[in-house]
Amino acid sequence: MQNPFDIQSALLARHAQHVVLVHFPIGLFITGVVFDLLAFWTKRRGLADAAYYDLLGAAASTLPVVVTGILAWQFQLEGQALKGILKMHLILGCLSSTVIIVVACTHFFYRRRKQPLPTHRIVVELAGLALISLTGHLGGFLSGVNGAG
């Protein structure tokens, strides 16, 4: 049985980093969207600030997630052609990362120009939540959390 407190085995496992890191952009994006919706409805600046920083953190944390996902593919499958759920997970993961970065950039550039955010961003954020949920669901199947993996 593996020691649950063995840091070395956790950090050096061939695919563990992706499985651990993926929770940061998911959590930060969901929290950022919730804060943004609340700021939109209540017009409270503090909530808008919280949304802004959460979304920037989500965008920054997508990069290591994508890199570790690609490395897991290379290490685990030795670069074989992807198919099925794994291929769909990769495609949706890249799309999810793109949506997270687009939403964060939208907030960043409008805030920098001191302009009000466009209201259509809410639709993009909600679509991003759906996309991330589907990506995570497929990832759960791959890791064995949602069924055979």
Steps between C-alpha positions, in 0.01 A plus 500: 500500500627843408556756776248786459754747638779408257549833320764364263273235351218754462717757323689256280210281387475505123152651479408613853585864443224547241241334721594728790556827312178484298295599806653848520369648174166322544446634851630848425291532183179382668558735792589787266184452295285487815659820627458663159131409488450634850689819412290539184174470695599697811741754339744447788859586417648258754334204331623621161853521639477147641373372164783676317775345712341155500470504120861616459613221732295249303656613173853483641442154645373353172849502348656245740185287472524483121874426515459223760209353303713477188790356702267239652397400148864470395607305811200274542423426136843576353347747254257255340216641294210595724150366450167487676451670835866596531497682166176677592645594839808651334290703254257621765789574736665724242167672430439545873843654547436732208166615641655560844778708347258696277275582797799607711640712217160664450491598867863610491477723193166661587620567853825648370309734268259583784203405285194306613512130419278386213189320618545220246795378707248333731396267216865416429566437869197270534599315182849465651350346814313244290811422296716460810238276662494271197881493482526416869234232467696329225819537703325326787435201276863495394624506858250239614304735726181489288523136405741260337813680388 
